[in-house]
């Protein structure tokens, strides 16, 4: 079978379990290096302030503090991590709100033509909901980025009441990614001395109980074989989860995390790295490190990460020059879009529609530099699928 046909059939077969696609290979053993984008050079910014390659277009689907067109719902401030889900003949895009003391999450629902049909609040009364992750059973895990932060399970399709999942640990949560093969959920921690965790539910699909584990390896190693040890007290009080296991490996500012096909990738913003773990063997290595590139690093301020069914990774910048960069299976890194006029913002929540033709993301503070100025975009074009 042709490689692309195989990837496409695999993507259709797993459905919501992967959401953004099935990555069968990406970021080879040598950390990615700058090169030509598979989509060509960026053109001048369009009317929405988005610089894109030929054949791509952008539109704004929501603005913080304003009613979402076609609905009566006012979009939340400081949009952050996000994910897409199938929804009948259409799809949904979920987005967190990274506001201290009053964060939460919301959902946009689209019909088959891409028209917004409804929008709804999924979670309220939480704090600094930064990123999170989608589950194979269709819920969204919204993560609080506070020292005692929790993971909240929300339900985009129905809008049912969100449920806190304290067994997943109380720490400075950033993002989550589900591994249905090993039936675990990987978790990042946004601290300069943060850890990389996995949660093993007692019953897959039920996050009420389970075991929290932390990745252990040599402190300075950038490759090797990791082990996992149980975190004795996931509540993190009085001793933080990251300091309970002496062998735990610490990472400088854990951000996005993405899983596909026995591999999990996660980013660390403090050192501009993308890490890669073979989940079957526990071998880890660097997929990208801006200090190891030849010439000027195209990707800095690494943050949220997602992937496509083709095998490409897409990494958003918090800083740098406000780009989303692609890391190809051939380990080439290059920008695929850039925001102009958003100098005090960051790009958040990249996620592909189920068919891979639309990329959603937000500028958390827009052109105003304020959390009330967030803008959520959709980009359409010939993405590799």
CORFEN-V353166 format. One line per field, one symbol per residue. phi: phi as a letter, one per 40 degrees, with the letter a starting at -180 (. if undefined). psi: psi as a letter, one per 30 degrees, with the letter a starting at -180 (. if undefined). burial: + if it has 9 or more other C-alpha atoms within 8 Angstrom, else -. Layout:
BEGIN
phi: ???
psi: ???
burial: ???
END
This chain:
BEGIN
phi: .ddcccccccccccfccbgchbccaafcdcddbcacccbgccccccccgbcbcdgbbbacbabdgbccdgbbcccccfcbdaabbcagcbabbcacbcbcgachabbbbbcccgccbaaacbabgbbfccbiacbccgcbccbccbcbcbcbcbbccbgcdcbcbcccgbaccbbaacbcccfbbcbbbcbcbcbbbbbbcdbcgbccbibcbbcbaddccbaibcbbbcccbccgacbcdcbcbccccbbcgcbcaabafgbbbabbccbfbbbbbcccbgcbaccaaccbccgcccbbgdacaaabcchcbbbcbbhfbfbbbbbcdcgbbacbaacbgbcbbacbgcaccdcgcbbbabcdbfccgbccbcbbbbbbicccb
psi: kkeeeeeeeeeeefbfffdfajjfkkiaekkklkakkffllkllkafggjkllkfklllkfkkkglkkkfagkkkllhkbklllkkibfbllkkkljikkfhballkkkkaffgkkflkkkfklgakhjdbblklfgglkjkkkilfhklkkklieefglklkkiffgkjaikdlkkkjfefhlkkklkilfhllklkkjkekkfjgelakklkkklkefkglakllkkkjeiffgkfklefgfjffkkkkiikclkkkkigkkklljffghlklkkjfefgkllkfkjffglkakkfjlhkblkallffgkkkkkkibbhilkkkjlfghkklkflkkkghfhalklhkkklefgfkkklljegbffgkffgkkklkkkaikk.
burial: -----+++-++----++++++++--+++--++++-++---++--++--++++++-+-+-++++++-++--+-+++++++++++++++--++++++++++--++++++++++----+++++++++-+++++++++++-+++++++++--++++++++--+--+--+++++++++++++++---++++++++++++++++++++----+-+++++++++------+++--+++--+++---+++-++--+++++++++++++-++++++++--++++++++--+++++++++--+---++++++++++++++++++++++++-++++++++-++++++++++-+-+++++++++++-++++++++++++-+++++++++++++----
END
